[in-house]
C-alpha cells in the first residue's frame, strides 16, 4: 500500500524534498495553490485529493474532531 501525502505550508521544504528523494508521493499546499487556506480547508482539500495531510500544527486535532 502506498501513501500519498499532502504537505501543509508550514512543513519545511527540506522535509518534503527528503521524502520525495525517497520516492514518497508528496504534493505541497504551495504546489496545489492552497498555501493560503486555513487548517480546516487544508484538511478538506487533502481529503478531496485522497491524500494524508502532513502537518506540524499543534491545533490540527481540534479540526479533526469537528
Helices and strands as residue ranges (DSSP letters): E 4-7, H 13-21, E 25-28, H 39-48, E 52-54, H 60-64
